[in-house]
Amino acid sequence: MEGQAKIESVAFKGYGVTHIDGKVAFIPYAVTGDEGRVEIVEEKKDYSIGRLKEITVSSPWRVDPPCPVFGQCGGCQWQHIDYSIQGELKKEILKGILKRLGRLKEIPAVSMAPSPQPYDYRVRVQLKVKGKAIGYYQERSHKIVDIDHCPISHPLVNQIIRELREELSLFSRMAEIEINVSPEEKKGVLLLHHFPFDRQRENGLREFFQVHPIFKGWAIKGKRGLTLFNDPYLHFTISIDRNGGKGNIQFRTSPGSFYQVNPEQNRTLIQKVLQFSDVNEDERVLDLYAGVGNFTLPLAIKAKEIIGVEENPTAVADARFNAERNRIRNFDFIQGRVEDVLKHWKRKSPDLILLDPPRMGCKIALNQMVKLRPKKIVYISCEPTTLSRDLRLLSEKGYLLKGLALIDMFPQGYHMEVVALLKSLC
């Protein structure tokens, strides 16, 4: 079925929204103000999914995407939208989700921090490999879109992609290649997934890495875990406000440890967390899903004591290394699942709980958290739907939403990083 339509708004996941024959239709790669011919490609009970076959009137927000495979590759959804408006669209989408799914009656003003670099920002990418193709999956498909350059990725990543393509036969039998780079060191590390390892291939890889000085090291992820080669650790420095001036914290990350894809926006995120947390030297902090200490260590400088909880043993090792390197002593790290650690909690109750859970949120952990009765909760999320659910649950437990910040960690995509501040009403 086809018909003329005008895009009325933009919804979560980046789809344009219109109505055709009285039914809501979601249109990928469309933006508010577009008019044109729409073909319905999938019918659901309450909505349809279509595609924009022809644009007769372009939105004033529409721009030409710089990527030659935009619209095929599933990595970006918004390169066709002027970056100056992307942040405002995300704010409106966030508020709509909070009202609809979170059923929140009062939503504080959302502060918005746009990215200084709309392109060239990603320092971590995961490339799929099949035969002579290397790239990203096509949207809603396992077909690989072959690339030799990614406009949203850091120049170091793109240099590595070009070097991989020159020796692709070495890597053609693996499922995935993860590229991690440090702009500070001007170096990168490869994490190879599901690699059929043998002596001949190992020798070929050693020779490849020897003749490409951009690599510090590499790692292979197999059934028995990670095997590390050379120096596979990347380093970066975070500058924070410290005792009225600026101070630096140095971090190490290992293959298999999580760190944010946008370094500049990670600094902004940390500053917002410090602002919302507003801790002092008399307060205790509990950092859940703490990773390598991205928030733990900056907060430790301001708090009396901080405890980080992280399940990934590699990240915990990095966090302990980072604390020692920065001579931070008022911390402890517990390795384990957040739910298990909270269930058996025997220590003093924290004044502040900070959490940065995975996309599915932390419904079970929330019930355990509120039993510790923290005065403040700072919740970081990259998934507004589960954030909305969890904020509703916290409001039912006596916590009031007092602050919201949106950090645009992912320009040219619909994803968003949100920081929420809640305070106890008790």
C-alpha positions in Angstrom: 0.0 0.0 0.0 1.2 3.5 -0.9 0.0 7.0 -0.1 1.0 10.6 0.4 2.1 11.6 3.9 3.6 14.4 5.9 6.0 13.5 8.8 4.5 15.0 12.0 7.2 14.2 14.5 10.2 11.9 15.3 9.8 9.0 17.7 12.3 6.9 19.7 14.6 4.8 17.5 14.7 7.7 15.1 11.6 6.9 13.0 9.5 9.7 11.5 5.8 9.5 12.6 2.8 10.0 10.3 -0.7 8.8 9.9 -2.0 6.9 6.9 -5.7 6.0 6.7 -6.0 7.0 10.4 -3.3 4.5 11.5 0.1 5.5 13.0 3.0 4.8 10.6 6.7 4.8 11.5 9.0 5.8 8.6 12.8 5.3 9.0 15.2 8.0 7.7 12.4 10.7 7.7 12.2 13.9 9.7 9.5 16.3 10.9 8.3 18.4 7.9 9.1 15.9 5.2 6.3 15.3 2.7 6.2 12.5 0.1 5.1 9.2 -1.1 5.2 6.4 1.5 5.0 2.7 1.0 3.8 0.5 3.8 6.2 -2.5 4.1 5.0 -4.1 7.4 1.6 -4.1 9.1 1.2 -4.4 12.9 -2.0 -4.4 15.0 -1.6 -0.8 16.2 0.9 0.7 13.7 2.6 0.3 10.4 6.2 0.5 9.2 6.8 2.2 5.9 9.6 3.7 3.8 9.8 7.0 2.1 9.9 6.3 -1.6 9.9 9.9 -2.8 10.3 13.3 -1.1 8.1 16.0 -2.6 8.8 18.6 0.1 12.0 18.4 2.2 12.0 19.3 5.9 14.0 22.5 6.8 15.9 20.2 9.1 17.0 17.8 6.3 20.7 17.8 5.3 22.7 15.6 2.9 24.3 12.7 4.8 28.1 12.5 4.3 28.3 8.7 4.5 27.8 6.8 1.1 26.1 3.8 2.8 23.8 5.8 5.1 20.4 4.2 4.9 21.9 0.8 4.3 24.2 0.5 7.3 22.4 0.1 10.6 25.0 2.1 12.6 23.4 5.6 12.1 19.8 6.7 11.9 20.1 10.6 11.8 22.8 11.7 9.4 20.0 13.2 7.3 19.0 15.6 10.2 20.8 18.8 10.9 22.9 18.3 14.0 21.8 21.6 15.6 18.3 20.1 16.0 19.2 16.5 17.0 19.6 17.4 20.7 16.2 19.1 20.8 14.6 16.0 19.2 16.1 13.8 21.8 14.9 16.0 24.6 11.3 15.8 23.3 11.5 12.1 22.8 12.9 11.6 26.3 10.1 13.7 27.9 7.5 11.8 25.9 8.8 8.4 27.1 9.0 9.6 30.7 5.4 10.8 30.6 4.0 7.8 28.7 6.0 4.9 30.2 7.1 6.4 33.5 3.8 8.1 34.1 5.7 11.0 35.7 3.4 14.0 36.3 6.2 16.5 37.0 9.4 16.3 34.9 12.2 18.8 35.7 13.8 20.8 32.9 16.2 18.7 30.9 19.6 20.2 30.4 21.2 19.2 27.1 25.0 18.9 26.3 25.6 18.6 22.5 28.8 16.8 21.4 31.7 19.2 20.4 32.3 16.7 17.5 29.2 15.5 15.6 31.5 13.2 13.5 34.9 11.6 14.1 34.1 10.8 17.7 33.8 7.0 18.2 36.9 5.4 19.8 35.3 1.9 19.9 33.7 0.0 17.0 32.7 -3.6 16.4 33.1 -4.7 12.8 31.5 -7.8 11.3 33.5 -10.0 8.9 32.5 -12.4 6.3 34.8 -13.4 3.5 36.0 -10.3 1.8 33.4 -8.0 3.5 34.1 -6.0 6.6 31.7 -3.5 8.1 28.4 -3.2 10.0 25.2 -5.1 9.7 22.5 -3.7 7.5 19.5 -2.4 9.6 17.3 -5.3 10.8 19.5 -7.8 8.9 22.6 -9.9 9.3 23.8 -8.8 5.9 27.2 -7.0 6.1 27.5 -3.5 4.6 31.1 -3.4 3.4 32.9 -0.2 4.4 36.4 1.3 4.1 35.6 4.4 6.2 33.1 5.4 9.0 32.4 9.1 9.3 31.3 8.9 13.0 34.5 7.0 14.0 37.7 8.6 15.2 40.4 9.0 12.4 42.6 6.4 14.2 39.7 3.9 13.8 39.5 4.7 10.1 43.2 4.3 9.7 43.0 0.9 11.3 40.0 -0.1 9.0 42.1 0.8 6.0 45.0 -1.3 7.2 42.8 -4.3 8.0 41.3 -4.2 4.5 44.9 -4.4 3.0 45.4 -7.8 4.8 41.8 -9.0 5.1 42.7 -12.6 4.2 44.3 -12.8 7.7 41.0 -11.9 9.4 38.5 -13.4 7.0 37.6 -16.5 9.1 36.5 -14.6 12.3 33.1 -13.3 13.2 33.9 -9.9 14.6 36.8 -7.5 15.1 36.6 -4.9 17.8 38.7 -1.8 17.3 39.6 0.2 20.4 41.8 3.4 20.2 43.2 6.0 22.5 43.5 9.4 20.9 45.8 10.4 23.8 48.3 7.6 22.9 47.5 7.7 19.2 47.4 3.9 19.3 44.9 1.1 19.0 44.1 -2.4 20.1 42.3 -5.2 18.3 40.0 -7.7 20.0 39.4 -10.6 17.7 36.2 -12.8 18.3 35.8 -16.5 17.6 39.2 -16.7 16.0 40.3 -20.1 14.6 43.7 -20.1 16.1 46.7 -22.0 14.7 50.5 -21.5 14.6 50.6 -20.4 11.0 47.9 -17.8 11.6 49.5 -16.6 14.8 52.8 -16.0 12.9 50.9 -14.1 10.2 49.2 -11.9 12.8 52.5 -11.2 14.7 54.0 -10.1 11.4 51.0 -7.9 10.7 51.2 -6.1 14.0 54.9 -5.7 13.8 54.7 -3.8 10.5 51.8 -1.6 11.7 53.0 0.6 14.6 49.5 2.0 15.2 48.8 -1.1 17.3 49.9 -1.4 20.9 48.6 -5.0 21.2 45.8 -7.4 20.5 43.7 -10.0 22.1 41.8 -13.1 21.1 38.4 -13.9 22.7 37.7 -17.6 22.7 35.7 -20.2 24.7 38.3 -20.1 27.5 38.4 -16.3 27.8 40.9 -13.7 26.6 44.4 -14.3 25.3 46.5 -11.1 25.4 49.5 -10.2 23.2 52.0 -7.4 23.4 50.6 -4.4 25.3 46.8 -4.5 24.9 46.1 -1.8 27.5 44.8 1.7 26.5 45.1 4.8 28.6 43.2 8.1 28.8 43.1 11.1 31.1 40.0 12.8 32.5 40.3 16.4 33.7 37.9 17.3 36.5 37.2 20.2 38.8 39.2 19.6 42.0 39.4 21.8 45.1 38.7 24.9 43.1 41.0 24.1 40.3 41.5 21.4 37.6 42.9 17.9 38.3 43.6 14.9 36.2 42.7 11.3 36.7 44.5 8.7 34.6 42.7 5.5 33.5 43.7 2.2 32.0 41.3 -0.1 30.1 41.8 -3.7 29.1 40.3 -5.6 26.2 36.9 -6.7 27.5 36.4 -3.7 29.8 33.8 -1.2 28.9 34.6 2.5 28.4 32.5 5.2 26.7 32.8 5.6 22.9 32.9 9.4 23.0 35.8 10.7 25.2 34.9 14.4 25.1 31.3 13.6 26.1 32.5 11.2 28.8 34.2 14.2 30.5 31.0 16.1 30.3 29.1 13.1 31.7 31.5 12.8 34.7 31.1 16.5 35.4 27.3 16.2 35.4 27.5 13.2 37.7 29.7 15.2 40.1 27.3 18.1 40.0 24.2 16.0 40.7 26.0 13.9 43.3 27.2 17.0 45.3 29.0 14.8 47.8 31.2 16.1 50.6 34.0 14.6 52.7 31.5 13.3 55.3 29.4 11.2 52.9 29.7 7.6 51.8 29.0 6.5 48.2 28.1 3.2 46.6 28.8 3.0 42.8 26.9 0.1 41.1 28.0 -1.3 37.8 31.2 0.6 38.3 33.3 -0.7 35.4 36.9 0.6 35.4 36.1 3.3 37.9 34.9 6.0 35.5 32.7 7.6 38.1 34.1 5.9 41.2 37.5 7.6 41.2 36.3 11.2 40.5 33.7 10.8 43.3 36.3 9.3 45.7 38.2 12.6 45.6 35.2 14.4 47.0 33.6 11.7 49.3 34.6 10.2 52.6 34.5 6.7 51.3 33.3 5.0 48.1 32.6 1.3 47.2 32.4 0.1 43.6 30.5 -3.0 42.6 31.3 -4.6 39.3 30.8 -8.2 37.9 33.5 -8.2 35.2 36.8 -9.3 36.8 38.8 -7.6 34.0 37.2 -4.3 34.8 37.7 -4.7 38.5 41.4 -5.3 37.9 41.5 -2.1 35.8 39.7 -0.2 38.5 42.1 -1.3 41.2 45.0 -0.5 39.0 43.6 3.0 38.3 43.0 3.8 41.9 46.5 2.8 42.8 47.9 4.8 39.9 46.1 7.9 41.1 46.9 7.3 44.8 43.3 7.1 45.7 42.9 5.2 49.0 39.3 5.8 50.2 37.8 3.2 48.0 37.0 -0.5 47.8 35.9 -2.6 44.9 33.7 -5.7 45.2 33.6 -8.1 42.3 30.1 -9.7 41.9 26.6 -9.3 40.5 25.0 -6.2 41.9 21.9 -8.1 43.0 24.0 -10.6 44.9 26.2 -8.0 46.6 23.1 -5.9 47.7 21.3 -9.0 49.0 24.1 -9.7 51.4 25.0 -6.1 52.3 26.5 -5.8 55.8 28.3 -2.5 55.6 27.2 1.0 56.5 24.4 2.5 54.4 25.6 4.9 51.8 24.4 8.6 51.6 24.5 8.3 47.8 24.0 5.4 45.4 25.2 5.9 41.8 24.2 3.4 39.2 25.0 2.9 35.5 23.2 -0.4 34.6 23.0 -2.2 31.3 20.2 -1.4 28.8 17.7 -3.7 30.6 17.9 -1.5 33.7 17.9 -2.9 37.2 14.4 -3.7 38.4 15.5 -6.3 41.0 18.4 -4.3 42.3 16.1 -1.2 42.9 14.2 -3.0 45.6 17.4 -3.9 47.3 18.8 -0.4 46.9 16.0 1.4 48.6 16.4 -0.8 51.7 19.7 1.0 52.2 17.8 4.3 52.3 20.3 6.5 50.5 19.5 10.2 50.6 20.3 10.6 46.9 20.4 8.4 43.9 22.1 9.3 40.6 20.9 7.0 37.8 22.8 7.0 34.4 21.1 5.3 31.5 21.5 4.8 27.8 18.0 3.3 27.4 15.1 5.8 28.2 12.4 3.1 28.2 13.9 1.1 31.1 15.0 4.3 32.8 11.3 5.5 32.7 10.1 2.2 34.3 12.8 2.4 37.0 12.1 6.0 37.8 8.4 5.2 38.3 9.4 2.4 40.7 11.7 4.7 42.6 8.9 7.3 42.8 6.6 4.7 44.3 9.4 4.0 46.9 9.6 7.6 48.1 12.1 9.2 45.8 11.4 12.4 43.9 13.0 13.2 40.5 14.9 16.5 41.0 17.2 16.7 38.0 17.6 15.5 34.4 20.5 15.9 32.0 20.9 14.6 28.5 24.5 14.1 27.3 24.6 13.5 23.5 27.1 10.7 23.5 25.9 9.4 20.2 25.6 12.1 17.5 23.9 11.0 14.2 22.0 8.2 16.1 18.9 8.1 18.2 20.6 6.7 21.3 21.0 9.0 24.3 22.8 9.1 27.6 20.6 10.4 30.4 21.5 11.3 34.0 18.7 11.5 36.6 19.0 12.8 40.2 16.5 11.6 42.8 16.2 12.6 46.4 14.5 10.8 49.3 11.3 12.3 50.6 11.9 10.7 54.0 
